[in-house]
Amino acid sequence: MQWAASWAAPLGVRGRALPRAPSRRLSGSQDQDGLRRTPLHDFHLAHGGRLVAFAGWRLPLQYRDGHVDSHLHTRRHCSLFDVSHMLQISVPAARAARLAEALLANPEVRLAGLAARDSLRLEAGLCLYGSDIDEHTTPVEGGLGWTLGRRRRAAMDFPGAAVIVPQLKGQVPRRRVGLTCEGAPMRAHSPILSAEGAVIGAVTSGCPSPCLKRNVAMGYVPPEYSQPGTPLLVEVRRRQQEAVVSKMPFVPTNYYTLK
């Protein structure tokens, strides 16, 4: 698919580097260029994984079936993504590949790479740290005010409370919004403009949506431009194209939750 070739840049494979993973000892090896390998490195190669540099690790961008097919399969069924570089798994490294093969024995399970992970989380309106949120973003600006419970709001006993609590009452300088547009895909750092052509913000992440067959993105704008349905402009490849503020998630979520 023609979209697949364009994923390297927005994922940080070239250009601006993404934040490195936390420093911690992990079983594995390093390439000659210093990139770390997860315990599933050889497993990825055996299954046709296209490996790229990502946050100090060598990880699969996609597999033989391509990014779009992987994305759609994950929506409809189930996919396996290597998160061992994120230090979220407690399986002995020597048994990691055996576990992955066992999971793949289920006919519904396929492998998913970085490209599918990025487009899936963007369709779901989920933030990527280092792109959509960072240490300079408040929970209210990022649309994450729900993470602050009533007790903490009242007690104001958390870092940044003097700034964040007033923002919870509506005094916020910018808000994260969803955007949809036709034409060329919106990418990180693309300027967001008002309908009159004044620069009012920037895109933080964007891609073509395999499910919606249109371009989706997230970015920050002043609150007066944040209402769904607001017409805006986005500068893509030095050309202005029409965009619309849209509700998120772009694709309805169907997360599994314990009852």
FIPADO-749911 format. One record per residue (C-alpha): residue number from 1; x, y, z. Coordinates in nm, 2 decimals. Each point is the difference from the previous one (the first is absolute). Example, Ala and Ser with C-alpha at 12.3 -4.5 7.8 and 13.67 -1.06 7.14 Angstrom:
FIPADO-749911
+------+--------+--------+--------+
| resi |      x |      y |      z |
+------+--------+--------+--------+
|    1 |   1.23 |  -0.45 |   0.78 |
|    2 |   0.14 |   0.34 |  -0.07 |
+------+--------+--------+--------+
END
This chain:
FIPADO-749911
+------+--------+--------+--------+
| resi |      x |      y |      z |
+------+--------+--------+--------+
|    1 |   0.00 |   0.00 |   0.00 |
|    2 |   0.13 |   0.35 |  -0.08 |
|    3 |  -0.05 |   0.13 |   0.35 |
|    4 |   0.25 |  -0.25 |   0.15 |
|    5 |   0.31 |   0.18 |  -0.14 |
|    6 |  -0.09 |   0.32 |   0.18 |
|    7 |   0.01 |  -0.13 |   0.36 |
|    8 |   0.37 |   0.02 |   0.07 |
|    9 |   0.01 |   0.38 |   0.04 |
|   10 |  -0.30 |   0.05 |   0.24 |
|   11 |   0.12 |  -0.28 |   0.21 |
|   12 |   0.34 |   0.16 |   0.06 |
|   13 |   0.20 |  -0.24 |  -0.22 |
|   14 |   0.16 |   0.30 |  -0.16 |
|   15 |  -0.01 |   0.37 |   0.10 |
|   16 |  -0.09 |   0.10 |   0.35 |
|   17 |   0.09 |  -0.26 |   0.25 |
|   18 |  -0.26 |  -0.13 |   0.24 |
|   19 |   0.06 |  -0.03 |   0.38 |
|   20 |   0.22 |  -0.29 |   0.09 |
|   21 |  -0.13 |  -0.29 |   0.21 |
|   22 |   0.08 |   0.02 |   0.38 |
|   23 |   0.35 |  -0.11 |   0.08 |
|   24 |  -0.02 |  -0.35 |   0.15 |
|   25 |   0.19 |  -0.33 |  -0.05 |
|   26 |  -0.19 |  -0.24 |  -0.22 |
|   27 |   0.11 |  -0.33 |  -0.14 |
|   28 |   0.09 |   0.03 |  -0.37 |
|   29 |   0.28 |   0.11 |  -0.23 |
|   30 |   0.10 |   0.31 |  -0.19 |
|   31 |   0.07 |   0.06 |  -0.37 |
|   32 |   0.33 |   0.15 |  -0.12 |
|   33 |  -0.17 |   0.34 |  -0.02 |
|   34 |  -0.10 |  -0.02 |   0.37 |
|   35 |  -0.37 |  -0.08 |  -0.05 |
|   36 |  -0.14 |  -0.25 |   0.26 |
|   37 |  -0.17 |  -0.31 |  -0.11 |
|   38 |  -0.30 |  -0.15 |   0.18 |
|   39 |  -0.01 |  -0.37 |   0.08 |
|   40 |  -0.24 |  -0.04 |  -0.30 |
|   41 |   0.25 |   0.15 |  -0.25 |
|   42 |   0.07 |  -0.33 |  -0.19 |
|   43 |  -0.37 |  -0.09 |   0.03 |
|   44 |  -0.09 |   0.32 |  -0.19 |
|   45 |   0.25 |  -0.07 |  -0.27 |
|   46 |  -0.13 |  -0.35 |  -0.04 |
|   47 |  -0.36 |   0.13 |  -0.05 |
|   48 |   0.10 |   0.26 |  -0.26 |
|   49 |   0.02 |   0.30 |   0.23 |
|   50 |   0.15 |   0.31 |  -0.15 |
|   51 |   0.22 |   0.13 |   0.29 |
|   52 |   0.07 |   0.37 |   0.05 |
|   53 |   0.16 |   0.22 |   0.27 |
|   54 |  -0.25 |   0.12 |   0.26 |
|   55 |   0.09 |   0.17 |   0.33 |
|   56 |   0.33 |  -0.18 |   0.03 |
|   57 |  -0.14 |  -0.34 |  -0.10 |
|   58 |  -0.02 |  -0.20 |  -0.32 |
|   59 |  -0.37 |  -0.08 |  -0.04 |
|   60 |  -0.24 |  -0.12 |  -0.28 |
|   61 |  -0.17 |   0.27 |  -0.20 |
|   62 |  -0.22 |  -0.25 |  -0.18 |
|   63 |  -0.01 |  -0.36 |  -0.12 |
|   64 |  -0.06 |  -0.17 |  -0.33 |
|   65 |  -0.38 |   0.07 |   0.00 |
|   66 |   0.07 |   0.38 |   0.00 |
|   67 |  -0.11 |   0.28 |   0.23 |
|   68 |  -0.36 |   0.05 |  -0.11 |
|   69 |  -0.09 |  -0.37 |   0.00 |
|   70 |   0.16 |  -0.03 |   0.35 |
|   71 |  -0.20 |   0.30 |   0.12 |
|   72 |  -0.33 |  -0.13 |  -0.12 |
|   73 |   0.06 |  -0.35 |   0.13 |
|   74 |   0.07 |   0.14 |   0.34 |
|   75 |  -0.33 |   0.19 |  -0.01 |
|   76 |  -0.19 |  -0.31 |  -0.09 |
|   77 |   0.18 |  -0.27 |   0.19 |
|   78 |   0.33 |   0.00 |   0.20 |
|   79 |   0.36 |   0.09 |  -0.05 |
|   80 |   0.33 |  -0.05 |   0.19 |
|   81 |   0.23 |   0.30 |   0.05 |
|   82 |   0.35 |  -0.02 |   0.16 |
|   83 |   0.00 |   0.22 |   0.31 |
|   84 |   0.31 |  -0.14 |   0.16 |
|   85 |   0.19 |   0.32 |  -0.08 |
|   86 |  -0.26 |   0.17 |   0.23 |
|   87 |   0.09 |  -0.22 |   0.29 |
|   88 |  -0.36 |  -0.12 |   0.05 |
|   89 |   0.04 |  -0.37 |  -0.02 |
|   90 |   0.13 |  -0.25 |   0.25 |
|   91 |   0.08 |  -0.30 |  -0.21 |
|   92 |   0.36 |  -0.14 |   0.01 |
|   93 |   0.17 |   0.12 |  -0.31 |
|   94 |   0.10 |  -0.35 |  -0.11 |
|   95 |  -0.37 |  -0.10 |  -0.01 |
|   96 |  -0.14 |   0.31 |  -0.17 |
|   97 |   0.02 |  -0.13 |  -0.35 |
|   98 |  -0.17 |  -0.33 |   0.11 |
|   99 |  -0.29 |   0.20 |   0.16 |
|  100 |  -0.04 |   0.21 |  -0.32 |
|  101 |  -0.01 |  -0.31 |  -0.22 |
|  102 |  -0.26 |  -0.15 |   0.23 |
|  103 |  -0.22 |   0.31 |  -0.02 |
|  104 |   0.03 |   0.00 |  -0.38 |
|  105 |  -0.13 |  -0.35 |  -0.01 |
|  106 |  -0.35 |   0.15 |   0.05 |
|  107 |  -0.13 |   0.07 |  -0.35 |
|  108 |  -0.14 |   0.34 |   0.10 |
|  109 |   0.34 |   0.13 |   0.11 |
|  110 |   0.24 |   0.17 |  -0.23 |
|  111 |   0.31 |   0.22 |   0.05 |
|  112 |  -0.03 |   0.38 |   0.02 |
|  113 |   0.29 |   0.25 |  -0.04 |
|  114 |   0.06 |   0.36 |   0.09 |
|  115 |  -0.19 |   0.13 |  -0.30 |
|  116 |  -0.32 |  -0.18 |   0.10 |
|  117 |   0.04 |   0.10 |   0.36 |
|  118 |   0.03 |   0.36 |  -0.09 |
|  119 |  -0.30 |   0.02 |  -0.23 |
|  120 |  -0.22 |  -0.21 |   0.24 |
|  121 |   0.08 |   0.23 |   0.29 |
|  122 |  -0.07 |   0.31 |  -0.21 |
|  123 |  -0.33 |  -0.13 |  -0.11 |
|  124 |  -0.08 |  -0.06 |   0.36 |
|  125 |   0.10 |   0.36 |   0.09 |
|  126 |   0.28 |  -0.12 |   0.24 |
|  127 |   0.30 |   0.22 |   0.07 |
|  128 |   0.36 |  -0.10 |  -0.08 |
|  129 |   0.25 |   0.14 |   0.26 |
|  130 |   0.25 |   0.22 |  -0.17 |
|  131 |  -0.24 |   0.10 |  -0.28 |
|  132 |  -0.35 |   0.07 |   0.14 |
|  133 |   0.10 |   0.06 |   0.36 |
|  134 |   0.33 |   0.07 |   0.18 |
|  135 |   0.12 |   0.16 |   0.32 |
|  136 |  -0.13 |   0.34 |  -0.12 |
|  137 |  -0.36 |  -0.13 |  -0.05 |
|  138 |  -0.25 |   0.02 |   0.28 |
|  139 |  -0.27 |  -0.27 |   0.03 |
|  140 |  -0.27 |   0.25 |  -0.08 |
|  141 |   0.17 |   0.12 |  -0.32 |
|  142 |   0.05 |  -0.36 |  -0.11 |
|  143 |  -0.37 |  -0.10 |   0.07 |
|  144 |   0.11 |  -0.22 |   0.29 |
|  145 |  -0.17 |   0.18 |   0.29 |
|  146 |  -0.19 |  -0.32 |   0.08 |
|  147 |   0.33 |  -0.13 |   0.15 |
|  148 |  -0.04 |   0.24 |   0.30 |
|  149 |  -0.25 |  -0.13 |   0.26 |
|  150 |  -0.23 |   0.22 |   0.20 |
|  151 |   0.20 |  -0.03 |   0.32 |
|  152 |   0.33 |   0.11 |  -0.16 |
|  153 |  -0.18 |   0.29 |  -0.17 |
|  154 |  -0.14 |   0.12 |   0.33 |
|  155 |   0.33 |  -0.06 |   0.20 |
|  156 |   0.22 |   0.14 |  -0.28 |
|  157 |   0.28 |  -0.22 |   0.13 |
|  158 |   0.16 |  -0.09 |  -0.33 |
|  159 |   0.28 |   0.17 |  -0.20 |
|  160 |  -0.13 |   0.28 |  -0.22 |
|  161 |  -0.33 |   0.03 |   0.19 |
|  162 |   0.02 |   0.38 |   0.00 |
|  163 |   0.00 |   0.00 |  -0.38 |
|  164 |  -0.21 |  -0.31 |  -0.07 |
|  165 |  -0.30 |   0.06 |   0.23 |
|  166 |  -0.09 |   0.34 |  -0.15 |
|  167 |   0.02 |  -0.17 |  -0.34 |
|  168 |  -0.25 |  -0.26 |   0.11 |
|  169 |  -0.24 |   0.29 |   0.05 |
|  170 |   0.04 |   0.12 |  -0.36 |
|  171 |   0.30 |   0.23 |   0.01 |
|  172 |   0.22 |  -0.20 |  -0.25 |
|  173 |   0.22 |   0.16 |  -0.27 |
|  174 |  -0.03 |  -0.29 |  -0.25 |
|  175 |  -0.17 |  -0.33 |  -0.05 |
|  176 |   0.09 |  -0.32 |  -0.18 |
|  177 |  -0.25 |  -0.06 |  -0.28 |
|  178 |  -0.06 |  -0.26 |  -0.27 |
|  179 |   0.01 |   0.11 |  -0.37 |
|  180 |  -0.12 |  -0.16 |  -0.32 |
|  181 |   0.08 |   0.10 |  -0.35 |
|  182 |   0.01 |  -0.11 |  -0.36 |
|  183 |   0.31 |   0.02 |  -0.23 |
|  184 |   0.36 |  -0.05 |   0.13 |
|  185 |   0.04 |  -0.15 |   0.35 |
|  186 |   0.06 |   0.24 |   0.29 |
|  187 |   0.33 |  -0.07 |   0.18 |
|  188 |   0.16 |   0.12 |   0.32 |
|  189 |   0.10 |   0.37 |   0.00 |
|  190 |  -0.23 |   0.09 |  -0.28 |
|  191 |  -0.14 |   0.35 |   0.08 |
|  192 |  -0.37 |   0.03 |   0.09 |
|  193 |  -0.16 |   0.32 |  -0.12 |
|  194 |  -0.33 |   0.18 |   0.06 |
|  195 |  -0.25 |   0.02 |  -0.29 |
|  196 |   0.15 |   0.35 |  -0.05 |
|  197 |   0.35 |  -0.13 |  -0.04 |
|  198 |   0.16 |   0.09 |   0.33 |
|  199 |   0.22 |  -0.27 |   0.16 |
|  200 |  -0.16 |  -0.11 |   0.32 |
|  201 |   0.17 |  -0.33 |   0.08 |
|  202 |   0.17 |  -0.31 |  -0.13 |
|  203 |  -0.07 |  -0.37 |  -0.07 |
|  204 |   0.17 |  -0.24 |   0.25 |
|  205 |  -0.07 |  -0.32 |  -0.19 |
|  206 |  -0.19 |  -0.11 |  -0.30 |
|  207 |  -0.05 |  -0.28 |  -0.26 |
|  208 |  -0.24 |  -0.14 |  -0.25 |
|  209 |  -0.27 |  -0.20 |   0.18 |
|  210 |  -0.02 |  -0.36 |  -0.15 |
|  211 |  -0.35 |  -0.04 |   0.15 |
|  212 |  -0.15 |   0.34 |  -0.10 |
|  213 |   0.19 |   0.04 |  -0.33 |
|  214 |   0.08 |   0.36 |   0.08 |
|  215 |   0.27 |   0.20 |   0.18 |
|  216 |  -0.02 |   0.04 |   0.38 |
|  217 |   0.23 |   0.20 |   0.23 |
|  218 |   0.03 |   0.15 |   0.34 |
|  219 |   0.13 |   0.35 |   0.10 |
|  220 |  -0.03 |   0.29 |   0.23 |
|  221 |  -0.21 |   0.31 |  -0.06 |
|  222 |  -0.14 |   0.29 |   0.22 |
|  223 |  -0.33 |  -0.11 |   0.17 |
|  224 |  -0.21 |   0.23 |  -0.22 |
|  225 |   0.09 |  -0.23 |  -0.30 |
|  226 |  -0.04 |  -0.33 |   0.18 |
|  227 |  -0.37 |  -0.07 |  -0.05 |
|  228 |  -0.08 |  -0.30 |  -0.23 |
|  229 |  -0.11 |   0.12 |  -0.34 |
|  230 |   0.22 |   0.31 |   0.00 |
|  231 |   0.15 |   0.05 |  -0.35 |
|  232 |   0.38 |   0.06 |   0.00 |
|  233 |   0.29 |  -0.02 |  -0.24 |
|  234 |   0.31 |  -0.21 |   0.02 |
|  235 |   0.32 |   0.07 |  -0.20 |
|  236 |   0.13 |  -0.31 |  -0.16 |
|  237 |   0.29 |   0.00 |  -0.24 |
|  238 |  -0.02 |   0.39 |  -0.01 |
|  239 |  -0.36 |  -0.02 |  -0.11 |
|  240 |  -0.31 |   0.09 |   0.21 |
|  241 |  -0.28 |  -0.26 |   0.01 |
|  242 |  -0.33 |  -0.01 |   0.18 |
|  243 |  -0.03 |  -0.19 |   0.32 |
|  244 |  -0.27 |  -0.04 |   0.26 |
|  245 |   0.02 |  -0.04 |   0.38 |
|  246 |  -0.14 |  -0.34 |   0.07 |
|  247 |  -0.10 |  -0.20 |   0.31 |
|  248 |   0.23 |  -0.27 |   0.12 |
|  249 |   0.03 |  -0.29 |  -0.01 |
|  250 |  -0.02 |   0.01 |  -0.38 |
|  251 |  -0.09 |  -0.37 |   0.00 |
|  252 |  -0.22 |  -0.13 |   0.29 |
|  253 |   0.21 |  -0.19 |   0.26 |
|  254 |  -0.09 |  -0.35 |   0.11 |
|  255 |   0.25 |  -0.06 |   0.28 |
|  256 |  -0.02 |  -0.31 |   0.21 |
|  257 |  -0.07 |   0.08 |   0.36 |
|  258 |  -0.04 |  -0.22 |   0.30 |
|  259 |  -0.36 |   0.00 |   0.13 |
+------+--------+--------+--------+
END
